[in-house]
Amino acid sequence: MGKLKSSVSSKSRKELLETGLEISKNTQLKLLSIPKSSIYYKAVVPFSSDTGQEILNVIDKIYTKYPYYGHRRVHKTVR
């Protein structure tokens, strides 16, 4: 027999976590069937500055001109 699917979304289960309890966070995660990694995951924020976008454009130009370059040579060329 397989696991029963929960009718409650994982987002709703995450909201059930409490820090002030006598039960450890690990035990709560186990009881709620929430992976530990999903609690500590932080989404990667895309480049917020123009310099980051400029660097990506330079890398794109280098790679377009020399598609056989590896990341080390591209890194050297960007400098």
C-alpha positions in Angstrom: 0.0 0.0 0.0 1.4 3.4 -0.9 1.4 6.7 0.9 -1.8 8.6 1.1 -1.7 11.9 -0.7 -2.3 14.8 1.6 -5.3 17.1 0.8 -3.4 20.0 2.4 -0.9 21.8 0.2 2.8 21.9 1.3 2.5 25.7 1.6 -0.3 25.3 4.2 1.7 22.7 6.1 4.7 25.0 6.3 2.5 27.6 7.9 1.8 25.0 10.7 5.4 25.0 11.9 5.9 26.8 15.2 9.2 27.6 16.8 8.1 28.0 20.5 7.0 24.4 21.0 8.8 21.6 22.9 8.9 19.5 19.7 11.9 20.2 17.6 11.7 21.6 14.2 13.0 18.4 12.7 10.3 16.4 14.4 7.6 18.8 13.2 8.9 18.6 9.6 8.8 14.8 9.8 5.3 14.7 11.2 4.0 17.2 8.5 5.9 15.3 5.7 7.8 18.5 4.7 11.3 18.1 3.3 13.8 20.0 5.4 15.3 21.6 2.3 12.1 23.4 1.4 12.2 25.3 4.7 15.7 26.7 4.2 15.4 27.3 0.4 15.7 30.9 -0.7 14.9 31.7 -4.3 17.8 33.2 -6.4 17.1 36.8 -7.2 18.0 37.8 -10.7 20.5 40.5 -11.4 19.1 43.7 -9.9 21.9 46.0 -11.2 22.8 47.1 -14.6 26.4 45.9 -14.2 25.2 42.3 -13.8 23.3 42.6 -17.0 26.3 44.2 -18.7 28.5 41.3 -17.7 26.0 38.8 -19.0 26.0 40.7 -22.3 29.8 40.6 -22.5 29.8 36.8 -21.8 27.1 36.3 -24.4 29.2 38.2 -27.0 32.3 36.1 -26.2 30.4 32.9 -26.3 28.8 33.8 -29.6 32.1 34.6 -31.2 34.0 31.6 -29.6 31.5 28.9 -28.8 34.3 26.4 -28.1 35.6 28.4 -25.2 35.1 26.9 -21.8 34.1 28.8 -18.7 37.8 29.3 -17.7 38.7 31.0 -20.9 35.5 33.0 -20.9 36.4 34.1 -17.4 39.9 35.1 -18.5 38.5 37.0 -21.5 36.0 39.0 -19.4 38.7 40.3 -17.1 
